[in-house]
Amino acid sequence: MADVTFDYRNLLEVEGGLEERELQKLSPRLGEAVDGLLDEQPGFMRLPRTREYLEASLEVAEKIRSSGATDFVHVGIGGSALGPMALHRALNHPFYNLLPDRGGPRLHFAENADPMTLSGILDVIDPKGTWVNVVTKSGSTAETMANFLVIRGALAEALGDFGYQARTVATTDPEKGFLKRIADREDLVTLPIPQEVGGRFSVLSPVGLLPAAVAGLDAEALLAGAARCVEEVEEQGAEHPAVAGAAMHYLMDTSRNRNIRVMMVYADALERLAAWFVQLWAESLGKGGKGSTPHGAVGTTDQHSQLQLYMEGPQDKVIEIVEVRNLPRDVEIPGAYEDLEGVGYLSGHTVGELLGVECDATRRALAEAGRPNATIRLGSLSEENLGYLMQALEIQTAVAGTLYGVNPYDQPGVEAGKRITYRRMGRPGY
Ligand SMILES: O=P(O)(O)OC[C@H]1O[C@H](O)[C@H](O)[C@@H](O)[C@@H]1O
């Protein structure tokens, strides 16, 4: 059973917060937006109840895990990497590329076109035991293809000219694109990125399901959590908190000029989830001069870095705390220095307790200062809760797109930079 709750009391009950009449006034448009989403059933809304991608991903994952693979390099960027990274960071050991804690290979993400990161991956993998999963919906993203060509070369050197072919998975458009052509030409194992699913909405397609299954996560539970969310939205419509949250964040931006949405996660394990959400919200809504700016932050760390700005800087932000009630591990603080009142008081508590207390303290300080804030609370870090939450945020983003009057599924603004890059790199036709 998914355990994810949304608490908006501090958006409503603080000075300068939203008023019931504003929400009532927006309610008809919100209802139309969610009804439209449920009628239209865009690709991402169907993924939780689609088994074919799960089964295909599980089959390939089993092939990889049973091959005795030592390393699995996921090559992708944007929506082809942030979702898998978010799941991996949330649910696996924090140092998984050293300590695979669920058996199977160590996972590595070649995402940015950064020679330091890529060289670092080449330093640590054993090419003889490595599989590479190259993920690109368009089939030609420069960073992804550059990283793939380098990893491919390392595998070819270790395994013979074509040895890499047996260790390469191509996750891409099932019908078109250069990677599809390479996969056909070289008979690579392929997994589909459904054409009707946009990259930033694709985490519950093979884009996220394969790396999750390779790392021993329960991919089926991811979908079950997401399916539960869809079910609840079908039952509750505009009353569902994730949908209501779309209206609240929209109003905070458009009627309070709080046009920065800070997702402050009180768990290092959720830091990549915030990065995944930043792409989802920014790239879906930032069009026609509209859209609020999402920003990832980590608690307690950013209490010592940005909280001053949130408390006393320009009042242009909404802070959204994401916390986990029961983290899977905790650490006792041992007794020492009891004579020093500034240190001894910590003895006997746990580090997780301190994290929770500081999270509450931040929430309360913000509220008492009249700084609107919301809380998303996960009962635990589980595949079901992550699947539920990611689906909920995707739904919230799609509904917000309708409220803003923008198409949340395209990203025309990124093309100009690509054209310049292709021209500078000598791609024919640019
Ligand atoms: O999956 P790909 O086609 O390689 O695209 C990777 C990313 O780059 C594109 O430029 C878009 O900004 C993103 O929405 C997309 O997720």
PDBQT file of the ligand as one rigid body, heavy atoms in Angstrom, charges set to zero:
ROOT
HETATM    1  O1  LIG A 501      16.039  10.833 -24.822  1.00  0.00    +0.000 OA
HETATM    2  P1  LIG A 501      16.700  11.824 -25.720  1.00  0.00    +0.000 P 
HETATM    3  O2  LIG A 501      16.051  11.918 -27.057  1.00  0.00    +0.000 OA
HETATM    4  O3  LIG A 501      18.192  11.588 -25.801  1.00  0.00    +0.000 OA
HETATM    5  O4  LIG A 501      16.494  13.281 -25.059  1.00  0.00    +0.000 OA
HETATM    6  C1  LIG A 501      17.126  13.575 -23.849  1.00  0.00    +0.000 C 
HETATM    7  C2  LIG A 501      16.622  14.955 -23.384  1.00  0.00    +0.000 C 
HETATM    8  O5  LIG A 501      17.099  15.952 -24.273  1.00  0.00    +0.000 OA
HETATM    9  C3  LIG A 501      16.151  16.745 -24.951  1.00  0.00    +0.000 C 
HETATM   10  O6  LIG A 501      16.857  17.817 -25.524  1.00  0.00    +0.000 OA
HETATM   11  C4  LIG A 501      15.054  17.307 -24.065  1.00  0.00    +0.000 C 
HETATM   12  O7  LIG A 501      15.472  18.503 -23.443  1.00  0.00    +0.000 OA
HETATM   13  C5  LIG A 501      14.659  16.377 -22.937  1.00  0.00    +0.000 C 
HETATM   14  O8  LIG A 501      13.265  16.436 -22.764  1.00  0.00    +0.000 OA
HETATM   15  C6  LIG A 501      15.112  14.963 -23.219  1.00  0.00    +0.000 C 
HETATM   16  O9  LIG A 501      14.763  14.138 -22.123  1.00  0.00    +0.000 OA
ENDROOT
TORSDOF 0
